[in-house]
Amino acid sequence: MIIKLFLLVSVLVGVQSCAEKEFDPNSAEKSFQIAKEPYDDESYDRAVTRLGEFKSRFPYSQYAIEAELLIANSHFELEQYAEAAAAYEQFVKLHPKHPKIDFAMYRVGECYWKEAPDAIDKEQEYTQKAIDEWDKLVSKIPESSHAQKAKKLIAEGKRRIAESFNFIAKFYCKQEVYHACAYRYLQLAEMYPQFKDLQKGAYLEASKALEKVAEAKDEDPKSDKNLYFKRYSAAEIRKRAADARQKAGNN
């Protein structure tokens, strides 16, 4: 029974392959409709191939631009986000006045967002890339519905990065790497002031860590253990600690 089923599937695949329609060399429009049939059928692997073939045969057709976007969409649906991002970026670069430019710009950010981890103990490089791409969209086409969606995700992404900074700073403090702890907390407080619940604690913890850095500086002024504050004197570091403490009290 299993062998019969396998043979049946093989035959059906072969029939489908043989039935693949040929492009009309005299009509880009008809050929495009043929090329996009796999896309309409949600057969995205075949869509990438057929639409690519169409582009090669009709590179100057108005439908070639549409084929580019459908190829990018196909990669996205296949969860091939690196390929999709590259395809959308190329589309944005080549067709800046296309009616669907806002969609393509949104999708570039969405590709990076899909690759970004939710967990705050993970590297947030792709979250930042998504934010950077969506910032471009919001800046250039603020009235777009895609820009409105992007704004919400930008806020969510910034909160995720801020919480990641908080997690990393706590880790460094626990390991008694006080210069890195202070640096991360100050980054959090100064880069994400909109998160008041995190900012106050960040300034307070930064002030404590800076005091430890100043103590280490007193013991060994040339120590590399205070990498982020190496060029500051102990007095200057204590001044920064006092400033951070004051800012914590004002939040």
ChimeraX commands (.cxc) that place a marker at each C-alpha (Angstrom):
marker #1 position 0.00,0.00,0.00 radius 0.5
marker #1 position 2.82,2.40,0.92 radius 0.5
marker #1 position 4.64,1.60,-2.33 radius 0.5
marker #1 position 1.46,2.24,-4.37 radius 0.5
marker #1 position 0.94,5.55,-2.61 radius 0.5
marker #1 position 4.54,6.57,-3.31 radius 0.5
marker #1 position 4.16,5.67,-7.00 radius 0.5
marker #1 position 0.92,7.65,-7.21 radius 0.5
marker #1 position 2.52,10.75,-5.72 radius 0.5
marker #1 position 5.47,10.41,-8.10 radius 0.5
marker #1 position 3.14,10.17,-11.08 radius 0.5
marker #1 position 1.17,13.21,-9.98 radius 0.5
marker #1 position 4.35,15.25,-9.54 radius 0.5
marker #1 position 5.51,14.15,-12.97 radius 0.5
marker #1 position 2.19,15.06,-14.55 radius 0.5
marker #1 position 2.26,18.47,-12.88 radius 0.5
marker #1 position 5.80,19.05,-14.15 radius 0.5
marker #1 position 4.86,18.03,-17.69 radius 0.5
marker #1 position 1.77,20.24,-17.52 radius 0.5
marker #1 position 3.81,23.35,-16.67 radius 0.5
marker #1 position 2.58,25.98,-19.10 radius 0.5
marker #1 position 4.98,27.56,-21.52 radius 0.5
marker #1 position 5.39,31.30,-21.61 radius 0.5
marker #1 position 4.04,33.22,-24.58 radius 0.5
marker #1 position 7.10,34.89,-26.14 radius 0.5
marker #1 position 4.85,37.50,-27.74 radius 0.5
marker #1 position 2.94,38.53,-24.62 radius 0.5
marker #1 position 4.51,39.62,-21.36 radius 0.5
marker #1 position 1.06,39.95,-19.79 radius 0.5
marker #1 position 0.00,36.39,-20.59 radius 0.5
marker #1 position 3.38,35.04,-19.55 radius 0.5
marker #1 position 3.19,36.89,-16.25 radius 0.5
marker #1 position -0.21,35.35,-15.50 radius 0.5
marker #1 position 1.30,31.93,-16.18 radius 0.5
marker #1 position 4.34,32.70,-14.01 radius 0.5
marker #1 position 2.26,33.80,-11.05 radius 0.5
marker #1 position -0.05,30.77,-11.03 radius 0.5
marker #1 position 2.15,28.92,-8.48 radius 0.5
marker #1 position 2.08,32.04,-6.28 radius 0.5
marker #1 position -1.72,32.17,-6.46 radius 0.5
marker #1 position -1.77,28.47,-5.55 radius 0.5
marker #1 position 0.56,29.15,-2.58 radius 0.5
marker #1 position 3.26,26.94,-4.11 radius 0.5
marker #1 position 5.93,29.42,-3.16 radius 0.5
marker #1 position 8.97,27.33,-4.04 radius 0.5
marker #1 position 7.73,27.00,-7.62 radius 0.5
marker #1 position 6.67,30.64,-7.60 radius 0.5
marker #1 position 10.24,31.78,-6.94 radius 0.5
marker #1 position 11.47,29.69,-9.87 radius 0.5
marker #1 position 8.73,30.61,-12.35 radius 0.5
marker #1 position 8.69,34.31,-11.53 radius 0.5
marker #1 position 12.47,34.35,-11.79 radius 0.5
marker #1 position 12.23,32.77,-15.22 radius 0.5
marker #1 position 9.66,35.38,-16.24 radius 0.5
marker #1 position 11.95,38.20,-15.13 radius 0.5
marker #1 position 14.80,36.76,-17.17 radius 0.5
marker #1 position 12.66,36.56,-20.29 radius 0.5
marker #1 position 10.84,39.88,-19.90 radius 0.5
marker #1 position 13.27,42.08,-17.93 radius 0.5
marker #1 position 11.87,45.37,-19.25 radius 0.5
marker #1 position 8.21,44.52,-18.90 radius 0.5
marker #1 position 6.05,46.46,-16.47 radius 0.5
marker #1 position 5.18,43.08,-14.97 radius 0.5
marker #1 position 8.82,42.39,-14.09 radius 0.5
marker #1 position 8.49,44.85,-11.20 radius 0.5
marker #1 position 5.44,43.00,-9.90 radius 0.5
marker #1 position 7.33,39.73,-10.26 radius 0.5
marker #1 position 10.13,41.12,-8.05 radius 0.5
marker #1 position 7.66,41.87,-5.28 radius 0.5
marker #1 position 6.00,38.46,-5.57 radius 0.5
marker #1 position 9.39,36.75,-5.37 radius 0.5
marker #1 position 10.12,38.66,-2.16 radius 0.5
marker #1 position 6.69,37.68,-0.82 radius 0.5
marker #1 position 7.35,34.05,-1.69 radius 0.5
marker #1 position 10.61,34.01,0.25 radius 0.5
marker #1 position 8.77,35.58,3.18 radius 0.5
marker #1 position 6.02,32.95,3.09 radius 0.5
marker #1 position 8.70,30.24,2.98 radius 0.5
marker #1 position 10.22,31.81,6.13 radius 0.5
marker #1 position 13.40,32.52,4.20 radius 0.5
marker #1 position 13.71,35.87,5.91 radius 0.5
marker #1 position 17.29,36.72,4.90 radius 0.5
marker #1 position 16.44,36.19,1.23 radius 0.5
marker #1 position 13.15,38.05,1.62 radius 0.5
marker #1 position 14.82,41.04,3.31 radius 0.5
marker #1 position 17.40,41.27,0.52 radius 0.5
marker #1 position 14.67,41.08,-2.14 radius 0.5
marker #1 position 12.50,43.74,-0.46 radius 0.5
marker #1 position 15.53,46.01,0.05 radius 0.5
marker #1 position 16.40,45.69,-3.63 radius 0.5
marker #1 position 12.80,46.50,-4.55 radius 0.5
marker #1 position 12.83,49.63,-2.36 radius 0.5
marker #1 position 16.14,50.73,-3.87 radius 0.5
marker #1 position 15.06,50.23,-7.49 radius 0.5
marker #1 position 11.45,51.42,-7.26 radius 0.5
marker #1 position 11.23,54.24,-4.68 radius 0.5
marker #1 position 8.01,55.65,-6.20 radius 0.5
marker #1 position 6.12,52.37,-6.55 radius 0.5
marker #1 position 2.61,52.42,-5.01 radius 0.5
marker #1 position 3.55,49.50,-2.74 radius 0.5
marker #1 position 6.84,50.99,-1.54 radius 0.5
marker #1 position 5.47,51.39,2.00 radius 0.5
marker #1 position 4.56,47.71,2.11 radius 0.5
marker #1 position 8.03,46.71,0.92 radius 0.5
marker #1 position 9.70,48.98,3.49 radius 0.5
marker #1 position 7.51,47.53,6.23 radius 0.5
marker #1 position 8.37,44.01,5.17 radius 0.5
marker #1 position 12.13,44.67,5.36 radius 0.5
marker #1 position 11.68,45.48,9.04 radius 0.5
marker #1 position 9.32,42.56,9.52 radius 0.5
marker #1 position 11.91,40.14,8.12 radius 0.5
marker #1 position 14.41,41.28,10.76 radius 0.5
marker #1 position 11.69,41.18,13.42 radius 0.5
marker #1 position 10.92,37.56,12.57 radius 0.5
marker #1 position 14.60,36.71,13.12 radius 0.5
marker #1 position 14.82,38.60,16.42 radius 0.5
marker #1 position 14.49,36.65,19.71 radius 0.5
marker #1 position 11.75,37.48,22.20 radius 0.5
marker #1 position 13.97,36.53,25.14 radius 0.5
marker #1 position 15.72,39.50,26.72 radius 0.5
marker #1 position 18.79,37.42,27.56 radius 0.5
marker #1 position 19.52,37.06,23.84 radius 0.5
marker #1 position 21.37,39.43,21.50 radius 0.5
marker #1 position 18.92,42.02,20.14 radius 0.5
marker #1 position 20.78,42.95,16.96 radius 0.5
marker #1 position 17.87,42.00,14.71 radius 0.5
marker #1 position 15.37,43.83,16.89 radius 0.5
marker #1 position 17.43,46.99,16.40 radius 0.5
marker #1 position 17.67,46.37,12.65 radius 0.5
marker #1 position 13.89,46.06,12.47 radius 0.5
marker #1 position 13.47,49.32,14.39 radius 0.5
marker #1 position 15.94,51.10,12.09 radius 0.5
marker #1 position 14.04,49.96,8.99 radius 0.5
marker #1 position 10.66,50.91,10.41 radius 0.5
marker #1 position 12.01,54.32,11.47 radius 0.5
marker #1 position 12.78,54.97,7.79 radius 0.5
marker #1 position 9.20,54.11,6.86 radius 0.5
marker #1 position 7.66,56.27,9.58 radius 0.5
marker #1 position 9.92,59.17,8.60 radius 0.5
marker #1 position 9.32,58.97,4.85 radius 0.5
marker #1 position 5.67,57.87,4.64 radius 0.5
marker #1 position 4.08,58.66,8.03 radius 0.5
marker #1 position 0.53,58.57,6.65 radius 0.5
marker #1 position 0.84,54.93,5.53 radius 0.5
marker #1 position -1.18,52.28,7.36 radius 0.5
marker #1 position 2.00,50.19,7.41 radius 0.5
marker #1 position 3.78,53.06,9.16 radius 0.5
marker #1 position 1.10,53.04,11.85 radius 0.5
marker #1 position 1.67,49.32,12.44 radius 0.5
marker #1 position 5.41,49.95,12.48 radius 0.5
marker #1 position 5.09,52.59,15.22 radius 0.5
marker #1 position 3.53,50.07,17.61 radius 0.5
marker #1 position 6.22,47.50,16.90 radius 0.5
marker #1 position 8.98,50.10,17.26 radius 0.5
marker #1 position 7.74,50.85,20.79 radius 0.5
marker #1 position 7.60,47.13,21.57 radius 0.5
marker #1 position 11.10,46.61,20.17 radius 0.5
marker #1 position 12.59,49.47,22.16 radius 0.5
marker #1 position 11.09,48.09,25.35 radius 0.5
marker #1 position 12.59,44.69,24.56 radius 0.5
marker #1 position 16.05,46.20,24.02 radius 0.5
marker #1 position 15.77,48.28,27.20 radius 0.5
marker #1 position 14.90,45.19,29.20 radius 0.5
marker #1 position 17.81,43.37,27.57 radius 0.5
marker #1 position 20.16,46.15,28.70 radius 0.5
marker #1 position 18.71,45.82,32.20 radius 0.5
marker #1 position 19.29,42.06,32.19 radius 0.5
marker #1 position 22.88,42.40,30.97 radius 0.5
marker #1 position 23.66,45.14,33.48 radius 0.5
marker #1 position 22.38,42.99,36.35 radius 0.5
marker #1 position 24.53,40.12,35.12 radius 0.5
marker #1 position 27.67,42.28,35.11 radius 0.5
marker #1 position 26.90,43.59,38.60 radius 0.5
marker #1 position 26.42,40.06,39.87 radius 0.5
marker #1 position 29.81,39.13,38.39 radius 0.5
marker #1 position 31.29,42.27,40.03 radius 0.5
marker #1 position 32.34,43.68,36.65 radius 0.5
marker #1 position 31.30,47.11,37.83 radius 0.5
marker #1 position 32.57,49.25,34.96 radius 0.5
marker #1 position 30.47,47.24,32.45 radius 0.5
marker #1 position 27.52,47.21,34.86 radius 0.5
marker #1 position 27.59,51.00,35.22 radius 0.5
marker #1 position 28.05,51.52,31.48 radius 0.5
marker #1 position 25.03,49.37,30.59 radius 0.5
marker #1 position 22.79,50.98,33.19 radius 0.5
marker #1 position 23.73,54.45,31.98 radius 0.5
marker #1 position 23.04,53.38,28.39 radius 0.5
marker #1 position 19.61,52.15,29.42 radius 0.5
marker #1 position 18.76,55.31,31.37 radius 0.5
marker #1 position 19.94,57.73,28.68 radius 0.5
marker #1 position 18.85,55.91,25.52 radius 0.5
marker #1 position 15.37,54.90,26.75 radius 0.5
marker #1 position 14.10,57.69,29.01 radius 0.5
marker #1 position 10.49,56.88,28.07 radius 0.5
marker #1 position 10.59,53.81,30.30 radius 0.5
marker #1 position 10.50,55.57,33.66 radius 0.5
marker #1 position 10.08,52.33,35.60 radius 0.5
marker #1 position 13.45,51.14,34.27 radius 0.5
marker #1 position 15.20,54.49,34.20 radius 0.5
marker #1 position 15.04,55.27,37.91 radius 0.5
marker #1 position 16.45,51.87,38.90 radius 0.5
marker #1 position 19.08,52.12,36.18 radius 0.5
marker #1 position 20.43,55.44,37.46 radius 0.5
marker #1 position 20.43,54.17,41.04 radius 0.5
marker #1 position 22.28,50.96,40.19 radius 0.5
marker #1 position 24.69,52.87,37.95 radius 0.5
marker #1 position 25.59,55.17,40.84 radius 0.5
marker #1 position 26.36,52.18,43.08 radius 0.5
marker #1 position 28.48,50.53,40.39 radius 0.5
marker #1 position 30.35,53.79,39.70 radius 0.5
marker #1 position 31.28,54.03,43.38 radius 0.5
marker #1 position 32.84,50.58,43.08 radius 0.5
marker #1 position 34.68,51.70,39.95 radius 0.5
marker #1 position 36.02,54.75,41.81 radius 0.5
marker #1 position 37.24,52.54,44.65 radius 0.5
marker #1 position 39.09,50.32,42.19 radius 0.5
marker #1 position 40.56,53.42,40.57 radius 0.5
marker #1 position 41.90,54.53,43.96 radius 0.5
marker #1 position 43.59,51.16,44.41 radius 0.5
marker #1 position 45.09,50.97,40.92 radius 0.5
marker #1 position 44.73,54.07,38.68 radius 0.5
marker #1 position 46.08,52.21,35.62 radius 0.5
marker #1 position 43.98,49.09,35.98 radius 0.5
marker #1 position 42.29,47.76,32.83 radius 0.5
marker #1 position 39.45,46.48,34.98 radius 0.5
marker #1 position 37.78,49.88,34.56 radius 0.5
marker #1 position 37.86,49.82,30.76 radius 0.5
marker #1 position 34.78,51.97,30.12 radius 0.5
marker #1 position 35.93,54.67,32.56 radius 0.5
marker #1 position 39.69,54.34,32.13 radius 0.5
marker #1 position 40.24,57.97,31.12 radius 0.5
marker #1 position 38.38,59.35,34.15 radius 0.5
marker #1 position 39.93,60.06,37.54 radius 0.5
marker #1 position 38.39,58.61,40.72 radius 0.5
marker #1 position 37.00,62.05,41.55 radius 0.5
marker #1 position 35.36,62.36,38.11 radius 0.5
marker #1 position 33.83,58.91,38.45 radius 0.5
marker #1 position 32.41,59.81,41.86 radius 0.5
marker #1 position 30.96,62.98,40.32 radius 0.5
marker #1 position 29.21,60.83,37.72 radius 0.5
marker #1 position 27.95,58.56,40.51 radius 0.5
marker #1 position 26.51,61.56,42.36 radius 0.5
marker #1 position 24.86,62.82,39.15 radius 0.5
marker #1 position 23.30,59.41,38.54 radius 0.5
marker #1 position 22.02,59.30,42.13 radius 0.5
marker #1 position 20.43,62.72,41.74 radius 0.5
marker #1 position 18.74,61.72,38.49 radius 0.5
marker #1 position 17.39,58.58,40.17 radius 0.5
marker #1 position 15.84,60.77,42.86 radius 0.5
marker #1 position 14.24,63.03,40.27 radius 0.5
marker #1 position 12.49,60.12,38.50 radius 0.5
marker link #1:1,2 radius 0.2
marker link #1:2,3 radius 0.2
marker link #1:3,4 radius 0.2
marker link #1:4,5 radius 0.2
marker link #1:5,6 radius 0.2
marker link #1:6,7 radius 0.2
marker link #1:7,8 radius 0.2
marker link #1:8,9 radius 0.2
marker link #1:9,10 radius 0.2
marker link #1:10,11 radius 0.2
marker link #1:11,12 radius 0.2
marker link #1:12,13 radius 0.2
marker link #1:13,14 radius 0.2
marker link #1:14,15 radius 0.2
marker link #1:15,16 radius 0.2
marker link #1:16,17 radius 0.2
marker link #1:17,18 radius 0.2
marker link #1:18,19 radius 0.2
marker link #1:19,20 radius 0.2
marker link #1:20,21 radius 0.2
marker link #1:21,22 radius 0.2
marker link #1:22,23 radius 0.2
marker link #1:23,24 radius 0.2
marker link #1:24,25 radius 0.2
marker link #1:25,26 radius 0.2
marker link #1:26,27 radius 0.2
marker link #1:27,28 radius 0.2
marker link #1:28,29 radius 0.2
marker link #1:29,30 radius 0.2
marker link #1:30,31 radius 0.2
marker link #1:31,32 radius 0.2
marker link #1:32,33 radius 0.2
marker link #1:33,34 radius 0.2
marker link #1:34,35 radius 0.2
marker link #1:35,36 radius 0.2
marker link #1:36,37 radius 0.2
marker link #1:37,38 radius 0.2
marker link #1:38,39 radius 0.2
marker link #1:39,40 radius 0.2
marker link #1:40,41 radius 0.2
marker link #1:41,42 radius 0.2
marker link #1:42,43 radius 0.2
marker link #1:43,44 radius 0.2
marker link #1:44,45 radius 0.2
marker link #1:45,46 radius 0.2
marker link #1:46,47 radius 0.2
marker link #1:47,48 radius 0.2
marker link #1:48,49 radius 0.2
marker link #1:49,50 radius 0.2
marker link #1:50,51 radius 0.2
marker link #1:51,52 radius 0.2
marker link #1:52,53 radius 0.2
marker link #1:53,54 radius 0.2
marker link #1:54,55 radius 0.2
marker link #1:55,56 radius 0.2
marker link #1:56,57 radius 0.2
marker link #1:57,58 radius 0.2
marker link #1:58,59 radius 0.2
marker link #1:59,60 radius 0.2
marker link #1:60,61 radius 0.2
marker link #1:61,62 radius 0.2
marker link #1:62,63 radius 0.2
marker link #1:63,64 radius 0.2
marker link #1:64,65 radius 0.2
marker link #1:65,66 radius 0.2
marker link #1:66,67 radius 0.2
marker link #1:67,68 radius 0.2
marker link #1:68,69 radius 0.2
marker link #1:69,70 radius 0.2
marker link #1:70,71 radius 0.2
marker link #1:71,72 radius 0.2
marker link #1:72,73 radius 0.2
marker link #1:73,74 radius 0.2
marker link #1:74,75 radius 0.2
marker link #1:75,76 radius 0.2
marker link #1:76,77 radius 0.2
marker link #1:77,78 radius 0.2
marker link #1:78,79 radius 0.2
marker link #1:79,80 radius 0.2
marker link #1:80,81 radius 0.2
marker link #1:81,82 radius 0.2
marker link #1:82,83 radius 0.2
marker link #1:83,84 radius 0.2
marker link #1:84,85 radius 0.2
marker link #1:85,86 radius 0.2
marker link #1:86,87 radius 0.2
marker link #1:87,88 radius 0.2
marker link #1:88,89 radius 0.2
marker link #1:89,90 radius 0.2
marker link #1:90,91 radius 0.2
marker link #1:91,92 radius 0.2
marker link #1:92,93 radius 0.2
marker link #1:93,94 radius 0.2
marker link #1:94,95 radius 0.2
marker link #1:95,96 radius 0.2
marker link #1:96,97 radius 0.2
marker link #1:97,98 radius 0.2
marker link #1:98,99 radius 0.2
marker link #1:99,100 radius 0.2
marker link #1:100,101 radius 0.2
marker link #1:101,102 radius 0.2
marker link #1:102,103 radius 0.2
marker link #1:103,104 radius 0.2
marker link #1:104,105 radius 0.2
marker link #1:105,106 radius 0.2
marker link #1:106,107 radius 0.2
marker link #1:107,108 radius 0.2
marker link #1:108,109 radius 0.2
marker link #1:109,110 radius 0.2
marker link #1:110,111 radius 0.2
marker link #1:111,112 radius 0.2
marker link #1:112,113 radius 0.2
marker link #1:113,114 radius 0.2
marker link #1:114,115 radius 0.2
marker link #1:115,116 radius 0.2
marker link #1:116,117 radius 0.2
marker link #1:117,118 radius 0.2
marker link #1:118,119 radius 0.2
marker link #1:119,120 radius 0.2
marker link #1:120,121 radius 0.2
marker link #1:121,122 radius 0.2
marker link #1:122,123 radius 0.2
marker link #1:123,124 radius 0.2
marker link #1:124,125 radius 0.2
marker link #1:125,126 radius 0.2
marker link #1:126,127 radius 0.2
marker link #1:127,128 radius 0.2
marker link #1:128,129 radius 0.2
marker link #1:129,130 radius 0.2
marker link #1:130,131 radius 0.2
marker link #1:131,132 radius 0.2
marker link #1:132,133 radius 0.2
marker link #1:133,134 radius 0.2
marker link #1:134,135 radius 0.2
marker link #1:135,136 radius 0.2
marker link #1:136,137 radius 0.2
marker link #1:137,138 radius 0.2
marker link #1:138,139 radius 0.2
marker link #1:139,140 radius 0.2
marker link #1:140,141 radius 0.2
marker link #1:141,142 radius 0.2
marker link #1:142,143 radius 0.2
marker link #1:143,144 radius 0.2
marker link #1:144,145 radius 0.2
marker link #1:145,146 radius 0.2
marker link #1:146,147 radius 0.2
marker link #1:147,148 radius 0.2
marker link #1:148,149 radius 0.2
marker link #1:149,150 radius 0.2
marker link #1:150,151 radius 0.2
marker link #1:151,152 radius 0.2
marker link #1:152,153 radius 0.2
marker link #1:153,154 radius 0.2
marker link #1:154,155 radius 0.2
marker link #1:155,156 radius 0.2
marker link #1:156,157 radius 0.2
marker link #1:157,158 radius 0.2
marker link #1:158,159 radius 0.2
marker link #1:159,160 radius 0.2
marker link #1:160,161 radius 0.2
marker link #1:161,162 radius 0.2
marker link #1:162,163 radius 0.2
marker link #1:163,164 radius 0.2
marker link #1:164,165 radius 0.2
marker link #1:165,166 radius 0.2
marker link #1:166,167 radius 0.2
marker link #1:167,168 radius 0.2
marker link #1:168,169 radius 0.2
marker link #1:169,170 radius 0.2
marker link #1:170,171 radius 0.2
marker link #1:171,172 radius 0.2
marker link #1:172,173 radius 0.2
marker link #1:173,174 radius 0.2
marker link #1:174,175 radius 0.2
marker link #1:175,176 radius 0.2
marker link #1:176,177 radius 0.2
marker link #1:177,178 radius 0.2
marker link #1:178,179 radius 0.2
marker link #1:179,180 radius 0.2
marker link #1:180,181 radius 0.2
marker link #1:181,182 radius 0.2
marker link #1:182,183 radius 0.2
marker link #1:183,184 radius 0.2
marker link #1:184,185 radius 0.2
marker link #1:185,186 radius 0.2
marker link #1:186,187 radius 0.2
marker link #1:187,188 radius 0.2
marker link #1:188,189 radius 0.2
marker link #1:189,190 radius 0.2
marker link #1:190,191 radius 0.2
marker link #1:191,192 radius 0.2
marker link #1:192,193 radius 0.2
marker link #1:193,194 radius 0.2
marker link #1:194,195 radius 0.2
marker link #1:195,196 radius 0.2
marker link #1:196,197 radius 0.2
marker link #1:197,198 radius 0.2
marker link #1:198,199 radius 0.2
marker link #1:199,200 radius 0.2
marker link #1:200,201 radius 0.2
marker link #1:201,202 radius 0.2
marker link #1:202,203 radius 0.2
marker link #1:203,204 radius 0.2
marker link #1:204,205 radius 0.2
marker link #1:205,206 radius 0.2
marker link #1:206,207 radius 0.2
marker link #1:207,208 radius 0.2
marker link #1:208,209 radius 0.2
marker link #1:209,210 radius 0.2
marker link #1:210,211 radius 0.2
marker link #1:211,212 radius 0.2
marker link #1:212,213 radius 0.2
marker link #1:213,214 radius 0.2
marker link #1:214,215 radius 0.2
marker link #1:215,216 radius 0.2
marker link #1:216,217 radius 0.2
marker link #1:217,218 radius 0.2
marker link #1:218,219 radius 0.2
marker link #1:219,220 radius 0.2
marker link #1:220,221 radius 0.2
marker link #1:221,222 radius 0.2
marker link #1:222,223 radius 0.2
marker link #1:223,224 radius 0.2
marker link #1:224,225 radius 0.2
marker link #1:225,226 radius 0.2
marker link #1:226,227 radius 0.2
marker link #1:227,228 radius 0.2
marker link #1:228,229 radius 0.2
marker link #1:229,230 radius 0.2
marker link #1:230,231 radius 0.2
marker link #1:231,232 radius 0.2
marker link #1:232,233 radius 0.2
marker link #1:233,234 radius 0.2
marker link #1:234,235 radius 0.2
marker link #1:235,236 radius 0.2
marker link #1:236,237 radius 0.2
marker link #1:237,238 radius 0.2
marker link #1:238,239 radius 0.2
marker link #1:239,240 radius 0.2
marker link #1:240,241 radius 0.2
marker link #1:241,242 radius 0.2
marker link #1:242,243 radius 0.2
marker link #1:243,244 radius 0.2
marker link #1:244,245 radius 0.2
marker link #1:245,246 radius 0.2
marker link #1:246,247 radius 0.2
marker link #1:247,248 radius 0.2
marker link #1:248,249 radius 0.2
marker link #1:249,250 radius 0.2
marker link #1:250,251 radius 0.2
view
